[in-house]
C-alpha cells in the first residue's frame, strides 16, 4: 500500500474537522443512550465488544483494506489503536453502569484535557485548556453535588479517560500511516476481540435474540462506526492537542441528548460549564487557518 505523504491543511480543513467532531459527539451520545438498553440483558463488556466487532465488519466491507500488504509499522499502529479503543469503550461502559452519564463524561474528559495541557505550546492553547478545565470542574461540582459516586465505577472511567488520551495519539498516527478507513476497520476488530473474553456469555445472549441483535447493530453504527470514522477525518486535519480541546463539545451534546431523550434538564451551573467548554473550542477554532498537520 502506498503511504500518503503529509500535506498542508486545505483552506476549509478546520471547518471540516469541526463539523466532523460535532457529528461525532452527537452520534456518540445517541449511541451511548441506546447501549444502556443492552446492559440489563448482555452486560457492559459484551455490549462494548459486540458493537466494536459489528462496526468493524461493516467498515471492513466498505473499505476492503489490503492489510496483507501492510508493513509492521502499519500493523503496530492499527493494533495500538485497537487496544486503546477496546479499553476506552469497555471501561467506560463498565463505569456508566454505576455512575451517572453526566458525571462519567466529566471524569473521562480528564484524559484528553490533560493531554491537551501537556502538548500545549502557545498562549491560545493555554487559554483554551484553562477554559475547558474550568468547564469540566463546574460539571464535576454539579455532578458530585448529589449522592456519592461508586468508587469502582469512577476507577473504570479514569482508566477509560487514560485510554482516550492514548486513542487520540494512536488515531493520529494510524491516519498518517494508513490511507482510507482500513486502519480503523482493523482497529475496531482488534478492540472488539481483546475485550470479548470479558463479555463472552453476554455476546451469546445478543446473538440468540433478534431484537437485541438489531439493538446492538444500531449501537455499533451510532456509537462506534460513525464517531470513529468522523474523528479519524478530523485527526488528519488537526494537531492532537487541538483535537482534545475541540472534542470538549461532547458534554454539551451529552446534556442535549439527556434533556431530549432522558428528560434531564440541565442546571444553571451545568449550562455555565457548557458555555465555558464551547468558549474554549471556539477560541481554538479561530486559530484553525494557521494550523498545519504535524508529522
C-alpha angles and dihedrals in degrees: 000000000000114000117229114239117231114262136184117275113267117247092258096037094108091052092047092049093050092050090049092051092048090051091047092052093049096047092044093056093045089050092050091052090051093046093058088068089065096051097082092051106036107011130240101282094050090048092051095044095044095050091050092050093047091048089049093053091050094047093044089054091050100042100031094197120204091228092161086072095052121119121235088256091056092047091048092052092049093048094049089048090049095050091048090049092050094049094042094052099035097051093040092055090046088053099048089053087077105014123069114253096243092052092044093053090049094051095043091052090068087081101060093033093055089047090053090049092051094047097042114122106169141054090248091054090049093051091049093049090048092052092046094048090049089052090049090050092052090049089051093051090049093046096045096046092089130050119346114269123247106263096214090049091051090049091053092050092049088055089049089052092052090048089051090058090051089047092056092055094040092049091053092051094045091051090052095048102038123048121222125000097309095102092051092047092055091043091055089053092049091049092050094047097048091053097039095088089062092057105024095127091049090050089057089053091053095051092048094057120061094203092051091046092053089048090051091050091052090049091050093053096045101036103033117013101045100036097045093045092051092045091052089055090049094047090056089060103039140056113250093249091051091050090050091056097042092050085064086091086082097086089055090054090044089056091046094050091044090053097045100036104026099028091238108149114207117244122233089255091053091048089052090050092050090050090054092049092049089047089056091050094048091048090054094043091056087067092051096105090063095051121110128184114260122215 
